[in-house]
Amino acid sequence: MSRGLGALAFVAALTVGACATSTSSTAPSAVASAQPAPTTSAAAVASPSVAAATTRPTLTAKPLPTALPRPVNRTVDGTCEPDHTCLGLLKPGTHHTEVFIPGFSFAISGPGWENIGQAGGNFALLSTTDPGDAILFFYRPRPTSADGTLVSGVKSTAADIGRWLEQNKDLSVSKAADVAIGGLKGKRWEVEAAPTATARTSDCPTTACVTFMRGTDPSPQKTWDWDWGAATSERMQLYLLDGPKEMTAIVVDSLDGTTFDALTAQADKILASVKFDKA
C-alpha cells in the first residue's frame, strides 16, 4: 500500500507494509482453490441406464488476512538497494543522512537497525530484529483520500493536516500531542485503519488499506513519488513537523501491531537524538 500501497517504489521495496507495501498484484481473495471433478463410479459407466453425472466443484475464496505478514526473505546485512546510496548496517554512534531533504543527524545506541537506501524524499531506518518495523522520514507530505487522490483545500501545516486527519472516517486517530524534534516543532498522533474501513487497492494484502499521505521526490531527477497509508492491524505513530520551507513527516511503524510498544520506546530514544540541518 503505501508502503507501496500506491506508487511508493522505494519505501515499498524497503518495508513490507503500510498500505504502502507492494506484495502480490493478485489479492488473496481472488485465488480460489480448485478441486478435481469427482470420478464416475464403474457401475454407472457399465450400465447405459445410469447417467454418468458429475458435479462441479464449489470454488471458495480464501479470506483476506487481517494482519500484514512479516517479510521472510529480506536481507538484514545492510546491503544497499541497487542504484541507491545508503548507510548500511548501523553501528552504535552518530550518523548523518546523505541525500534526504532536510538533512539530519541521529544516534543509534545499539545494534538492530539498517539503512539500505535513501532519496531526497524519503529515508528509512529498518529494524533487523523485527523485520518489517521501521522509522521513516518523508519530505513534504500531502493529504490524500483512501484511493491516493490528493485532497485540496488543506494547508500544508501540521495543525491543518492534523485536523483533516482526525476527521478521516477510514482511520482511527488519537488526540494530537505537541512535539519538538531536532529543532522543528509539530504534532504527533497514533494512527490505525479504522475497524470499519473497507478501502482497498489492487495490491492491498489485508482486509483494508487506507492511503492518507503522498509526496514527490524533491531532487531534480524526480525519481519517484511516495505514498503512505495504514493496513489492517498496522499501528503507527505519525509526526508532522513544520519546517522553514516544507513539512517533514516521520512514521514509526509496527507492521502487524504486535511490536508497537517496544518499537516506539526505541524510536523515542532515536528521535530524541535527531538534529535537522539549518537551512
ZAMITI-466284 format. One record per residue (C-alpha): chain; y, x, z; residue in three letters. Coordinates in pm, 1 decimal. Layout:
+--------+----------+----------+----------+---------+
: cadena :        y :        x :        z : residuo :
+--------+----------+----------+----------+---------+
:      A :        Y :        X :        Z :     ala :
...
+--------+----------+----------+----------+---------+
END
This chain:
+--------+----------+----------+----------+---------+
: cadena :        y :        x :        z : residuo :
+--------+----------+----------+----------+---------+
:      A :      0.0 :      0.0 :      0.0 :     met :
:      A :    279.8 :    177.4 :     75.3 :     ser :
:      A :    127.9 :    446.9 :    198.4 :     arg :
:      A :     62.7 :    398.7 :   -163.8 :     gly :
:      A :     85.9 :     27.2 :   -149.3 :     leu :
:      A :    312.0 :     38.3 :   -432.9 :     gly :
:      A :    434.2 :    338.1 :   -623.2 :     ala :
:      A :    403.4 :    575.1 :   -332.6 :     leu :
:      A :    230.5 :    850.6 :   -519.5 :     ala :
:      A :    295.5 :   1138.9 :   -283.8 :     phe :
:      A :    250.9 :    975.7 :     53.4 :     val :
:      A :    -34.0 :    771.5 :    -83.2 :     ala :
:      A :   -214.8 :   1093.4 :   -153.6 :     ala :
:      A :   -141.1 :   1223.8 :    192.1 :     leu :
:      A :   -208.6 :    928.7 :    415.4 :     thr :
:      A :   -458.9 :    661.2 :    361.4 :     val :
:      A :   -289.5 :    365.3 :    495.1 :     gly :
:      A :      8.5 :    166.6 :    539.6 :     ala :
:      A :     44.0 :    -67.1 :    277.6 :     cys :
:      A :    120.4 :    244.5 :    108.1 :     ala :
:      A :   -226.0 :    362.4 :     77.0 :     thr :
:      A :   -381.9 :    359.6 :   -255.2 :     ser :
:      A :   -751.4 :    308.9 :   -227.8 :     thr :
:      A :   -955.4 :    131.3 :   -491.0 :     ser :
:      A :   -791.0 :    -80.2 :   -756.8 :     ser :
:      A :  -1064.4 :   -333.4 :   -703.5 :     thr :
:      A :  -1025.2 :   -538.3 :   -390.1 :     ala :
:      A :  -1338.3 :   -568.8 :   -175.1 :     pro :
:      A :  -1326.4 :   -944.7 :   -221.4 :     ser :
:      A :  -1376.5 :   -900.6 :   -593.0 :     ala :
:      A :  -1703.0 :   -717.0 :   -553.5 :     val :
:      A :  -1991.0 :   -961.6 :   -546.3 :     ala :
:      A :  -2349.0 :   -878.0 :   -459.1 :     ser :
:      A :  -2573.2 :   -974.9 :   -748.5 :     ala :
:      A :  -2924.9 :  -1094.3 :   -663.3 :     gln :
:      A :  -3212.4 :  -1070.4 :   -916.6 :     pro :
:      A :  -3332.7 :  -1400.5 :  -1061.7 :     ala :
:      A :  -3647.9 :  -1527.8 :   -888.8 :     pro :
:      A :  -3975.7 :  -1474.2 :  -1075.0 :     thr :
:      A :  -4152.4 :  -1787.0 :  -1200.7 :     thr :
:      A :  -4496.5 :  -1831.4 :  -1045.8 :     ser :
:      A :  -4808.3 :  -1762.0 :  -1250.8 :     ala :
:      A :  -4924.6 :  -2121.6 :  -1205.8 :     ala :
:      A :  -4609.0 :  -2254.7 :  -1360.2 :     ala :
:      A :  -4642.5 :  -2024.8 :  -1661.3 :     val :
:      A :  -5007.3 :  -2115.6 :  -1719.2 :     ala :
:      A :  -4954.6 :  -2490.8 :  -1715.0 :     ser :
:      A :  -4742.6 :  -2632.6 :  -2002.5 :     pro :
:      A :  -4677.5 :  -2942.9 :  -1793.8 :     ser :
:      A :  -4487.8 :  -2741.8 :  -1534.6 :     val :
:      A :  -4134.9 :  -2636.3 :  -1629.8 :     ala :
:      A :  -4059.1 :  -2272.5 :  -1568.4 :     ala :
:      A :  -3742.6 :  -2327.3 :  -1367.8 :     ala :
:      A :  -3521.7 :  -2050.6 :  -1238.8 :     thr :
:      A :  -3229.7 :  -2082.0 :  -1003.9 :     thr :
:      A :  -2906.0 :  -1891.4 :  -1049.5 :     arg :
:      A :  -2821.0 :  -1665.3 :   -754.8 :     pro :
:      A :  -2521.8 :  -1752.3 :   -540.2 :     thr :
:      A :  -2263.6 :  -1476.8 :   -550.1 :     leu :
:      A :  -2099.7 :  -1426.3 :   -211.9 :     thr :
:      A :  -1777.2 :  -1228.1 :   -199.9 :     ala :
:      A :  -1759.8 :   -966.7 :     71.8 :     lys :
:      A :  -1494.3 :  -1043.2 :    332.3 :     pro :
:      A :  -1188.8 :   -821.1 :    333.2 :     leu :
:      A :  -1174.1 :   -557.2 :    608.0 :     pro :
:      A :   -943.7 :   -630.9 :    899.5 :     thr :
:      A :   -863.5 :   -263.1 :    955.5 :     ala :
:      A :   -782.4 :     31.1 :    731.0 :     leu :
:      A :  -1069.8 :    278.2 :    702.8 :     pro :
:      A :  -1014.0 :    634.7 :    819.5 :     arg :
:      A :  -1026.2 :    896.5 :    540.7 :     pro :
:      A :  -1352.0 :   1089.9 :    545.9 :     val :
:      A :  -1303.1 :   1344.0 :    266.0 :     asn :
:      A :   -952.2 :   1469.8 :    336.5 :     arg :
:      A :   -921.9 :   1842.4 :    387.3 :     thr :
:      A :   -769.0 :   1946.1 :    718.9 :     val :
:      A :   -721.5 :   2317.7 :    649.9 :     asp :
:      A :   -358.0 :   2295.4 :    539.1 :     gly :
:      A :   -425.6 :   2342.4 :    167.9 :     thr :
:      A :   -120.2 :   2232.0 :    -32.3 :     cys :
:      A :   -144.4 :   1937.9 :   -267.8 :     glu :
:      A :   -144.2 :   2051.7 :   -633.5 :     pro :
:      A :    205.9 :   2134.3 :   -761.6 :     asp :
:      A :    363.7 :   2088.9 :   -418.1 :     his :
:      A :    522.4 :   2322.7 :   -170.1 :     thr :
:      A :    400.0 :   2278.5 :    186.7 :     cys :
:      A :    399.7 :   2431.3 :    534.7 :     leu :
:      A :     20.5 :   2422.2 :    555.0 :     gly :
:      A :   -171.6 :   2416.9 :    880.8 :     leu :
:      A :     92.0 :   2424.1 :   1153.0 :     leu :
:      A :     67.3 :   2677.6 :   1433.5 :     lys :
:      A :    242.0 :   2622.9 :   1767.8 :     pro :
:      A :    608.1 :   2710.9 :   1731.5 :     gly :
:      A :    919.2 :   2608.1 :   1540.9 :     thr :
:      A :    910.8 :   2515.2 :   1172.0 :     his :
:      A :   1166.7 :   2402.7 :    912.4 :     his :
:      A :   1137.0 :   2178.1 :    608.6 :     thr :
:      A :   1191.5 :   2338.6 :    269.2 :     glu :
:      A :   1297.4 :   2059.6 :     32.0 :     val :
:      A :   1335.4 :   1735.4 :    229.4 :     phe :
:      A :   1686.8 :   1586.2 :    244.9 :     ile :
:      A :   1832.8 :   1624.3 :    501.7 :     pro :
:      A :   1653.0 :   1939.3 :    611.4 :     gly :
:      A :   1543.7 :   1970.3 :    972.9 :     phe :
:      A :   1358.1 :   2192.4 :   1216.5 :     ser :
:      A :   1086.5 :   2079.5 :   1457.1 :     phe :
:      A :    846.0 :   2231.0 :   1705.8 :     ala :
:      A :    469.8 :   2191.4 :   1745.9 :     ile :
:      A :    330.8 :   2271.5 :   2091.1 :     ser :
:      A :    -37.5 :   2282.8 :   1998.4 :     gly :
:      A :   -285.9 :   2258.7 :   1709.2 :     pro :
:      A :   -367.8 :   1933.3 :   1532.6 :     gly :
:      A :   -105.2 :   1899.6 :   1257.8 :     trp :
:      A :    -61.6 :   1999.5 :    895.8 :     glu :
:      A :    187.2 :   1951.3 :    614.0 :     asn :
:      A :     18.9 :   1960.6 :    274.7 :     ile :
:      A :    314.4 :   1855.2 :     59.7 :     gly :
:      A :    683.5 :   1779.2 :     77.9 :     gln :
:      A :    954.0 :   1649.9 :   -152.1 :     ala :
:      A :   1321.5 :   1563.8 :   -138.0 :     gly :
:      A :   1243.4 :   1205.3 :    -46.4 :     gly :
:      A :    951.4 :   1237.7 :    193.6 :     asn :
:      A :    791.0 :   1477.7 :    439.3 :     phe :
:      A :    466.8 :   1417.9 :    626.2 :     ala :
:      A :    311.0 :   1565.1 :    938.7 :     leu :
:      A :    -55.9 :   1471.3 :    918.5 :     leu :
:      A :   -293.1 :   1466.6 :   1212.4 :     ser :
:      A :   -601.9 :   1684.7 :   1169.1 :     thr :
:      A :   -766.4 :   1545.6 :   1483.6 :     thr :
:      A :   -726.0 :   1178.5 :   1384.9 :     asp :
:      A :   -718.1 :   1184.0 :   1002.9 :     pro :
:      A :   -501.5 :    904.5 :    869.2 :     gly :
:      A :   -244.7 :    919.7 :   1150.1 :     asp :
:      A :     91.5 :   1068.0 :   1057.7 :     ala :
:      A :    457.0 :   1122.2 :   1139.2 :     ile :
:      A :    651.7 :   1066.3 :    819.0 :     leu :
:      A :   1015.3 :   1117.1 :    722.2 :     phe :
:      A :   1176.2 :    921.6 :    437.1 :     phe :
:      A :   1512.4 :    959.6 :    266.3 :     tyr :
:      A :   1743.9 :    662.2 :    205.5 :     arg :
:      A :   1519.0 :    365.5 :    295.1 :     pro :
:      A :   1600.0 :     28.3 :    138.0 :     arg :
:      A :   1454.3 :   -309.4 :    242.3 :     pro :
:      A :   1205.3 :   -483.2 :     14.7 :     thr :
:      A :   1022.1 :   -813.4 :      1.1 :     ser :
:      A :    646.2 :   -812.6 :     55.4 :     ala :
:      A :    583.3 :   -758.3 :   -317.1 :     asp :
:      A :    803.7 :   -448.2 :   -319.6 :     gly :
:      A :   1114.0 :   -605.7 :   -477.5 :     thr :
:      A :   1438.1 :   -462.1 :   -339.4 :     leu :
:      A :   1635.0 :   -702.4 :   -120.4 :     val :
:      A :   2005.2 :   -729.7 :   -199.4 :     ser :
:      A :   2289.5 :   -806.5 :     37.9 :     gly :
:      A :   2170.7 :   -587.9 :    327.3 :     val :
:      A :   2399.9 :   -298.7 :    422.9 :     lys :
:      A :   2243.7 :     46.4 :    446.3 :     ser :
:      A :   2276.1 :     89.1 :    821.9 :     thr :
:      A :   2015.1 :     93.1 :   1094.7 :     ala :
:      A :   2168.6 :   -215.2 :   1255.7 :     ala :
:      A :   2182.1 :   -423.9 :    936.5 :     asp :
:      A :   1838.7 :   -331.7 :    804.9 :     ile :
:      A :   1706.8 :   -380.1 :   1158.9 :     gly :
:      A :   1838.7 :   -736.6 :   1175.3 :     arg :
:      A :   1677.8 :   -810.9 :    840.5 :     trp :
:      A :   1353.5 :   -654.1 :    961.3 :     leu :
:      A :   1345.2 :   -861.3 :   1280.0 :     glu :
:      A :   1373.9 :  -1181.7 :   1073.1 :     gln :
:      A :   1087.9 :  -1089.2 :    838.4 :     asn :
:      A :    818.3 :  -1352.7 :    898.0 :     lys :
:      A :    548.6 :  -1130.9 :    745.4 :     asp :
:      A :    597.6 :   -872.4 :   1021.2 :     leu :
:      A :    569.0 :   -857.3 :   1398.9 :     ser :
:      A :    868.5 :   -654.3 :   1513.8 :     val :
:      A :    963.0 :   -556.6 :   1868.9 :     ser :
:      A :   1315.5 :   -558.5 :   2005.7 :     lys :
:      A :   1524.1 :   -263.9 :   1893.8 :     ala :
:      A :   1574.6 :     38.6 :   2116.2 :     ala :
:      A :   1874.0 :    269.4 :   2070.5 :     asp :
:      A :   1770.1 :    628.2 :   1992.2 :     val :
:      A :   1919.8 :    965.7 :   1910.3 :     ala :
:      A :   1712.6 :   1225.8 :   1723.8 :     ile :
:      A :   1823.6 :   1567.0 :   1608.0 :     gly :
:      A :   2192.6 :   1478.7 :   1610.1 :     gly :
:      A :   2154.9 :   1140.4 :   1436.6 :     leu :
:      A :   2176.7 :    803.0 :   1609.9 :     lys :
:      A :   1990.3 :    485.7 :   1523.2 :     gly :
:      A :   1728.3 :    240.0 :   1638.9 :     lys :
:      A :   1350.7 :    220.5 :   1690.9 :     arg :
:      A :   1104.9 :    -68.6 :   1658.8 :     trp :
:      A :    731.1 :   -121.2 :   1683.4 :     glu :
:      A :    610.2 :   -284.4 :   1362.8 :     val :
:      A :    285.5 :   -452.5 :   1257.9 :     glu :
:      A :    179.6 :   -700.8 :    992.8 :     ala :
:      A :    215.1 :  -1048.6 :   1141.3 :     ala :
:      A :   -113.6 :  -1225.8 :   1228.1 :     pro :
:      A :    -16.1 :  -1497.8 :    978.9 :     thr :
:      A :     70.2 :  -1254.1 :    697.7 :     ala :
:      A :   -116.3 :  -1309.3 :    371.5 :     thr :
:      A :     85.4 :  -1087.6 :    136.0 :     ala :
:      A :   -138.7 :   -863.6 :    -72.5 :     arg :
:      A :   -100.2 :   -632.5 :   -368.9 :     thr :
:      A :   -383.2 :   -548.8 :   -606.8 :     ser :
:      A :   -455.9 :   -224.4 :   -419.7 :     asp :
:      A :   -437.5 :   -372.8 :    -69.6 :     cys :
:      A :   -757.5 :   -274.2 :    114.9 :     pro :
:      A :   -726.1 :   -525.9 :    401.1 :     thr :
:      A :   -652.4 :   -894.4 :    453.7 :     thr :
:      A :   -275.9 :   -836.2 :    429.1 :     ala :
:      A :    -36.6 :   -560.3 :    321.8 :     cys :
:      A :    336.0 :   -613.1 :    370.2 :     val :
:      A :    568.4 :   -370.8 :    190.7 :     thr :
:      A :    910.8 :   -354.6 :    357.1 :     phe :
:      A :   1079.6 :    -26.2 :    255.8 :     met :
:      A :   1137.7 :    167.4 :    -63.5 :     arg :
:      A :   1324.1 :    480.1 :   -163.8 :     gly :
:      A :   1378.9 :    721.0 :   -450.9 :     thr :
:      A :   1335.2 :   1096.8 :   -466.7 :     asp :
:      A :   1689.8 :   1237.7 :   -439.7 :     pro :
:      A :   1611.5 :   1552.2 :   -637.8 :     ser :
:      A :   1748.3 :   1580.5 :   -995.1 :     pro :
:      A :   1392.8 :   1553.6 :  -1128.2 :     gln :
:      A :   1343.3 :   1207.8 :   -968.7 :     lys :
:      A :    975.6 :   1294.0 :   -937.4 :     thr :
:      A :    872.9 :    965.9 :   -776.6 :     trp :
:      A :    967.4 :    663.3 :   -573.0 :     asp :
:      A :    810.6 :    588.6 :   -236.4 :     trp :
:      A :    710.1 :    257.8 :    -79.9 :     asp :
:      A :    609.4 :    181.1 :    276.5 :     trp :
:      A :    455.9 :   -118.1 :    447.9 :     gly :
:      A :    210.7 :   -239.6 :    709.4 :     ala :
:      A :   -152.8 :   -336.2 :    655.2 :     ala :
:      A :   -367.6 :   -547.4 :    883.7 :     thr :
:      A :   -438.6 :   -368.1 :   1216.3 :     ser :
:      A :   -197.6 :    -83.3 :   1141.0 :     glu :
:      A :     50.7 :     -5.7 :   1419.9 :     arg :
:      A :    364.4 :    199.2 :   1382.4 :     met :
:      A :    694.8 :    298.3 :   1533.1 :     gln :
:      A :    983.1 :    279.9 :   1287.3 :     leu :
:      A :   1300.5 :    481.0 :   1341.6 :     tyr :
:      A :   1610.4 :    419.0 :   1127.6 :     leu :
:      A :   1876.5 :    686.0 :   1170.4 :     leu :
:      A :   2230.8 :    667.3 :   1035.1 :     asp :
:      A :   2337.6 :    992.6 :    869.9 :     gly :
:      A :   2672.6 :   1121.2 :    747.8 :     pro :
:      A :   2583.5 :   1014.2 :    393.8 :     lys :
:      A :   2249.5 :    830.1 :    392.6 :     glu :
:      A :   1990.1 :    690.0 :    629.4 :     met :
:      A :   1668.7 :    862.5 :    731.1 :     thr :
:      A :   1356.9 :    667.5 :    825.9 :     ala :
:      A :   1082.6 :    807.6 :   1048.5 :     ile :
:      A :    746.1 :    635.7 :   1077.4 :     val :
:      A :    492.1 :    722.2 :   1348.4 :     val :
:      A :    182.0 :    558.4 :   1208.1 :     asp :
:      A :   -157.3 :    482.0 :   1363.4 :     ser :
:      A :   -373.9 :    396.9 :   1065.1 :     leu :
:      A :   -601.3 :    143.2 :   1233.0 :     asp :
:      A :   -401.3 :     90.5 :   1552.7 :     gly :
:      A :   -662.8 :    243.5 :   1783.9 :     thr :
:      A :   -473.7 :    569.7 :   1841.7 :     thr :
:      A :   -124.8 :    423.9 :   1876.1 :     phe :
:      A :    -57.2 :    516.9 :   2240.4 :     asp :
:      A :   -187.2 :    873.5 :   2211.5 :     ala :
:      A :    -10.9 :    927.2 :   1878.7 :     leu :
:      A :    328.4 :    803.1 :   1997.1 :     thr :
:      A :    302.3 :   1023.1 :   2306.7 :     ala :
:      A :    257.4 :   1327.3 :   2081.4 :     gln :
:      A :    528.8 :   1209.9 :   1845.3 :     ala :
:      A :    778.3 :   1171.1 :   2130.6 :     asp :
:      A :    749.2 :   1544.6 :   2203.6 :     lys :
:      A :    775.0 :   1647.6 :   1838.3 :     ile :
:      A :   1069.3 :   1418.7 :   1764.4 :     leu :
:      A :   1249.6 :   1542.8 :   2075.5 :     ala :
:      A :   1247.4 :   1890.4 :   1917.9 :     ser :
:      A :   1387.4 :   1777.6 :   1579.2 :     val :
:      A :   1727.6 :   1915.0 :   1475.3 :     lys :
:      A :   1875.5 :   1794.6 :   1146.9 :     phe :
:      A :   2079.4 :   2043.8 :    944.9 :     asp :
:      A :   2451.6 :   1985.1 :    949.6 :     lys :
:      A :   2589.8 :   1869.5 :    617.0 :     ala :
+--------+----------+----------+----------+---------+
END
